[in-house]
């Protein structure tokens, strides 16, 4: 069931009290416990664990579900249920992934669900499609390795971002989700080339490793939505086995549209149009790529990243969520802030759009 109308599907989780105590005994434990999930009239045997980093310490937890019997649901073998607790709008992640899709960037599907746990209503959650081999298959793309950028060492550099010390491994910051150990060599070669190829040769060498057009579309998405962490984590890398090229997949985009990952205000001019990270800097140093980026950016801020296009989407998401926020035990006390968020997001879009138009000169 899609969330374009007012209906949100209900998921009922049943966990044995003993297993529930085990789950709650250690929020940092990644071990799953058995559970039963009922959707409509169908029951699924699943395993459940907490997910996330800082979100584990919050009152409303996020969950990772693996399907055991049957082994798949909606074409996937696992799903993520995000609490979106620190986002007062609950819509930033979904709005971001929908925006990336409009740019032509490979992105996970996102939909809202109502979650009950042993009969108790836990609130509204955002269900995210897992970034894995089945996502690639559903998109009709060639099989290929997938790497998660699971911490900020995934900055495409030989140096750690905080200390500037040389990393212990070219794989620092990455975790292989799909593929074999031999696929790690492709990622290591990419990182090595990014940092060692001469300035004169970089333009003709990097196209052997990265789908530049897709990278630039992803970059536009990060810059427009202003995801500060998006340059050095909050993404996955997919290597297309047919052409050997890497492309980016966005992930964890709640710290966007004028707020950071803690829900605090982030001014519209915080991130420049050129973005960040070592690979982006090297791509922007190539005049032809920079010109491509400018043309793509001009089109985006005239046709997609504008209030006229995004306001109906924001309003639609608000209307879907509003009837249920009043009942969400973790959100019902912040209704006033929730009601103010659509206008806050739209004002951010207007200011950010003007800022980025003024920054286009930086791409000459």
Secondary structure, 3 states (H helix, E strand, C coil): CCCCCCCCEEEEEECCHHHHHHHHHCCCCCCCEEEEEEECCEEEEEEEEEECCHHHHCCCCEEEEEEEECCCECCECEEEEECCCCCCCCCHHHHHHHHHHHHCCCCCCEEEEEEEECCEEEEEEEEEECCCHHHHHHCCCCCCCEEEECCCCCCCCCECCCCCCECCCCCCCEEEEECCHHHHHHHHHHHHHHHHCCCCCHHHHHCCCECHHHHHHHHHHHHHHCCHHHHCCCEEEEECCCCCCEEEEECCCCCCCCECCCCCECCCCCCCCCCCCHHHHHHHCCHHHHHHHHHHHHHHHHHCCCHHHHHHHHHHHHHHHHHHHCCCCCCHHHHHHHHHHHHHHHHHHHHHHHHHHHHHHHHC
